[in-house]
């Protein structure tokens, strides 16, 4: 597996990481623990060194799962986790509210270290921007944790240009984790240029459009009530049917490249900047292998131009989130 550096931080990770959320949260019922541990360990053997989790996934159970799976690889892998939600013991709604007060950040760090079975969190993201806490205070709290040896790198998630600049002035930001893919390109509206200027890496989550860009979902696909895609405007049958043109475009390029639509979608992301590291999630070994294979797909300038030209003619239908969730993105 090729390696990439997240901006100017010196943090080197595999060119493609593994998002672990769906193993125990958000995409239906939790998967078999033993199978997910085996999958993560297989990922390491195949060269993946970058794993993404968060206390809110479960809540708590995903960090515990990742901790058990990767304990024997301590020092050989990079584990990223997140803080920022107002979780309490017994909580059933992990998205109940935001809380990035400095004392809360430090509590989360201590608890995450125990669940992950590590001594230092490699990359600690603010999961969502908290409008009630100045980002300077958030950055200062993480700076304290770095000084104490409990965190190595500071990250933000779904933050905008102003927030990134203000945080970076207090504690250098190593990576920004925002949604970014061929069917969600808002980071191109100023964020990517800011990251390049400041030397910050970009970690796209949902790089395969929450599964849509793989081609495995169509307008007849139905999601259970425990799958959060059932609540997303972009995943209504009408929107899925209208958005099929994007998958058709990827499939056309994939045929030419002897690849899959998912591999083209990931290769397109990696071709945008050398400091972009997507973290597709999966619970299946064959999908893991497919995603890893994207690192070997080379898109020429001509390929990228053709994709750009064709994609510009496709108007993606449906909001990515309901209004309440979209409000949890920062400026």
C-alpha positions in Angstrom: 0.0 0.0 0.0 1.3 3.4 -0.9 1.6 6.0 1.9 0.6 9.6 2.1 1.3 12.5 4.4 -1.5 14.5 5.9 -0.4 18.0 4.9 2.8 19.3 6.4 2.3 17.5 9.7 4.6 14.6 9.0 1.7 12.2 9.9 2.1 9.4 7.4 -0.7 6.9 6.7 -1.8 4.4 4.1 -3.2 6.1 1.0 -6.6 4.6 1.8 -7.8 4.3 5.3 -10.7 2.3 6.9 -13.8 3.9 8.3 -15.0 1.7 11.1 -18.3 3.3 12.0 -20.6 1.0 10.0 -19.3 -2.0 11.8 -21.3 -1.1 14.9 -23.4 2.0 14.2 -25.6 3.8 11.7 -25.9 1.3 8.8 -28.2 -1.3 10.4 -27.6 -3.5 13.4 -24.1 -4.1 14.7 -22.1 -6.7 12.8 -20.6 -9.8 14.4 -17.8 -8.7 16.6 -15.4 -11.5 15.8 -15.9 -10.9 12.1 -15.2 -7.2 12.3 -12.1 -7.8 14.4 -10.9 -10.2 11.7 -11.7 -7.7 9.0 -9.6 -4.9 10.7 -6.7 -7.3 11.2 -6.9 -8.3 7.5 -6.8 -4.7 6.6 -3.5 -4.2 8.5 -2.1 -7.3 6.8 -3.0 -5.7 3.4 -1.3 -2.5 4.2 -3.9 -0.3 5.8 -2.5 1.7 8.6 -5.2 4.4 9.1 -8.4 3.6 11.1 -11.2 5.9 12.0 -13.7 5.7 14.9 -15.4 8.0 17.4 -16.9 7.8 20.9 -20.4 8.6 19.4 -20.3 5.4 17.2 -22.4 3.1 19.2 -22.0 5.1 21.4 -18.7 3.8 22.7 -18.9 0.3 21.3 -17.0 1.1 18.1 -14.0 2.5 19.9 -13.9 -0.7 22.1 -14.1 -2.9 19.0 -11.3 -1.0 17.3 -9.2 -1.1 20.5 -9.5 -4.9 20.7 -8.8 -5.5 17.0 -5.7 -3.3 16.8 -4.2 -3.8 20.3 -1.5 -6.1 18.9 -0.6 -3.6 16.2 0.1 -0.7 18.6 2.7 1.6 17.1 2.2 0.2 13.6 -1.2 1.8 12.9 -2.7 5.3 13.2 -6.0 5.5 15.1 -8.2 8.6 14.7 -11.1 9.2 17.1 -13.4 12.2 17.9 -15.0 14.3 20.6 -17.8 16.8 20.6 -21.1 15.3 21.4 -22.9 15.5 24.8 -22.9 11.8 25.7 -23.9 10.5 29.1 -23.9 7.0 30.5 -27.0 5.2 29.3 -27.5 7.6 26.4 -29.7 6.2 23.6 -29.4 9.2 21.3 -25.7 9.8 20.5 -26.7 13.0 18.5 -28.5 14.5 21.5 -26.4 17.7 21.5 -22.9 19.2 21.1 -20.4 19.6 23.9 -16.8 20.8 23.1 -16.1 22.5 26.4 -12.5 22.0 27.4 -13.2 19.9 30.4 -15.4 17.6 28.3 -12.7 17.2 25.7 -10.3 16.1 28.3 -12.8 13.6 29.8 -13.4 12.1 26.4 -9.7 11.8 25.7 -9.2 9.8 28.9 -12.1 7.5 28.2 -11.2 7.0 24.6 -7.6 6.0 25.5 -9.0 3.3 27.7 -11.4 1.9 25.2 -8.8 2.0 22.4 -6.2 0.4 24.6 -3.5 3.0 23.7 -1.4 5.5 25.5 -1.7 8.3 23.0 -4.5 9.2 20.5 -2.8 9.6 17.1 -5.4 12.0 15.7 -8.2 13.6 17.8 -10.9 15.4 15.8 -13.6 17.8 16.9 -16.5 15.8 15.5 -18.7 18.8 14.8 -18.2 22.5 15.4 -19.8 23.6 18.6 -21.3 27.2 18.2 -21.4 27.6 22.0 -17.6 27.1 22.5 -15.0 29.4 20.8 -12.9 27.2 18.6 -9.8 28.8 20.2 -10.8 27.2 23.5 -11.3 23.8 21.7 -7.8 24.1 20.1 -6.3 25.1 23.4 -7.7 22.1 25.1 -6.3 19.8 22.5 -3.0 21.7 22.7 -2.9 20.8 26.4 -3.6 17.2 25.7 -0.7 17.2 23.1 1.6 18.7 25.7 0.6 16.0 28.2 1.4 13.3 25.6 -2.2 12.0 25.4 -2.8 13.2 21.8 -0.4 13.5 18.9 -2.4 15.5 16.3 -5.4 17.8 16.2 -8.2 17.5 13.6 -11.5 19.1 12.7 -14.5 17.6 11.1 -17.1 19.4 8.9 -15.5 22.8 9.7 -15.5 25.7 7.3 -12.7 28.1 6.3 -13.1 30.6 9.2 -13.1 27.9 11.9 -10.1 26.2 10.3 -8.1 29.4 10.3 -8.9 30.3 13.9 -8.2 26.8 15.2 -4.9 26.5 13.3 -3.7 29.8 14.8 -3.9 28.2 18.3 -2.9 24.6 17.6 -1.8 23.5 14.1 -4.5 21.4 12.5 -3.2 18.2 11.0 -6.3 17.0 9.1 -9.8 18.0 8.3 -12.4 15.3 7.9 -15.2 16.5 5.7 -17.6 14.7 3.4 -16.2 14.8 -0.1 -16.9 12.7 -3.2 -18.0 13.1 -6.8 -21.6 13.7 -5.5 -20.7 16.0 -2.7 -18.1 18.6 -3.7 -18.7 21.5 -1.3 -15.1 21.3 0.0 -14.0 22.7 -3.3 -15.7 26.0 -2.4 -12.8 27.5 -0.6 -11.9 24.7 1.9 -9.5 22.8 -0.2 -7.6 25.9 -1.1 -7.4 26.9 2.5 -6.0 23.5 3.5 -3.4 23.7 0.8 -2.3 27.1 2.0 -2.0 26.0 5.6 -0.6 22.6 5.0 -3.5 20.6 6.3 -4.5 17.1 5.1 -8.0 16.2 4.0 -9.7 13.0 5.0 -12.9 12.5 3.0 -15.6 10.5 4.8 -18.3 8.9 2.7 -16.0 8.9 -0.3 -18.3 6.4 -1.9 -21.5 8.4 -1.3 -22.6 6.2 1.6 -22.4 3.2 -0.7 -24.3 4.8 -3.7 -21.2 5.3 -5.9 -20.4 1.5 -5.7 -23.4 0.8 -8.0 -24.9 -1.6 -5.5 -27.8 0.7 -4.7 -30.7 1.6 -7.0 -34.1 3.2 -6.8 -35.6 -0.2 -5.7 -33.2 -0.4 -2.7 -35.0 -0.1 0.7 -33.3 0.7 3.9 -34.3 -0.4 7.4 -35.3 2.0 10.1 -32.0 1.4 11.8 -30.1 2.5 8.7 -29.7 6.2 8.8 -29.8 6.4 5.0 -33.6 5.8 5.3 -33.8 9.4 6.7 -31.6 11.1 4.1 -33.3 13.1 1.3 -30.6 11.9 -1.2 -31.6 8.3 -0.6 -35.3 8.5 -1.5 -36.3 6.3 -4.4 -36.8 9.4 -6.6 -33.4 10.9 -5.8 -31.7 7.5 -6.3 -33.2 7.1 -9.7 -32.3 10.6 -10.7 -28.7 10.3 -9.4 -28.0 7.0 -11.3 -26.3 9.1 -14.0 -23.3 9.5 -11.7 -22.9 5.8 -11.2 -23.3 5.3 -14.9 -20.5 7.7 -15.5 -18.2 5.9 -13.1 -19.1 2.5 -14.6 -18.1 3.8 -18.1 -14.7 5.0 -16.9 -14.3 1.8 -14.9 -14.8 -0.4 -18.0 -12.1 1.5 -19.8 -9.7 1.1 -16.8 -10.6 -2.5 -16.0 -11.7 -1.3 -12.5 -14.9 -0.9 -10.6 -17.1 2.2 -10.1 -16.0 2.4 -6.5 -12.3 2.2 -7.4 -12.8 5.1 -9.9 -14.6 7.2 -7.3 -11.7 6.7 -4.8 -9.0 7.1 -7.5 -10.7 10.4 -8.5 -10.5 11.7 -4.9 -6.8 10.7 -4.5 -6.0 12.4 -7.8 -7.2 15.7 -6.6 -4.4 16.3 -4.1 -1.5 14.2 -2.8 -2.6 14.9 0.8 -6.1 13.6 0.4 -6.7 10.2 2.2 -10.2 8.8 1.8 -11.6 6.5 4.5 -14.2 4.2 2.9 -16.0 2.0 5.4 -17.0 -1.6 4.8 -17.9 -4.7 6.7 -17.0 -7.1 3.9 -13.6 -8.5 3.0 -14.1 -8.4 -0.8 -15.1 -4.7 -0.6 -12.1 -4.0 1.5 -9.9 -5.6 -1.1 -11.7 -3.6 -3.8 -11.2 -0.3 -2.0 -7.6 -1.0 -1.4 -7.2 -1.8 -5.1 -8.2 1.8 -5.9 -4.7 2.9 -4.9 -3.3 1.2 -8.0 -5.8 2.9 -10.4 -4.1 5.7 -12.3 -6.3 8.4 -13.8 -4.5 10.5 -16.4 -5.2 14.2 -16.9 -7.3 13.2 -19.9 -9.3 10.8 -17.7 -9.8 13.5 -15.1 -10.9 16.0 -17.6 -13.4 13.6 -19.1 -14.8 12.8 -15.7 -15.0 16.5 -14.9 -16.8 17.4 -18.1 -19.3 14.6 -17.7 -19.9 15.2 -14.0 -20.6 18.9 -14.7 -23.7 17.9 -16.7 -25.2 15.9 -13.9 -27.3 17.7 -11.3 -27.3 15.7 -8.2 -30.8 15.5 -6.6 -31.6 15.6 -2.9 -30.0 17.2 0.1 -27.3 15.2 1.7 -28.8 15.6 5.3 -32.1 16.7 6.8 -31.9 20.4 7.9 -31.2 19.6 11.6 -28.1 17.6 10.7 -26.9 20.0 8.1 -26.8 22.7 10.7 -24.1 20.8 12.5 -21.6 21.9 9.9 -19.3 24.8 10.7 -18.4 28.0 8.9 
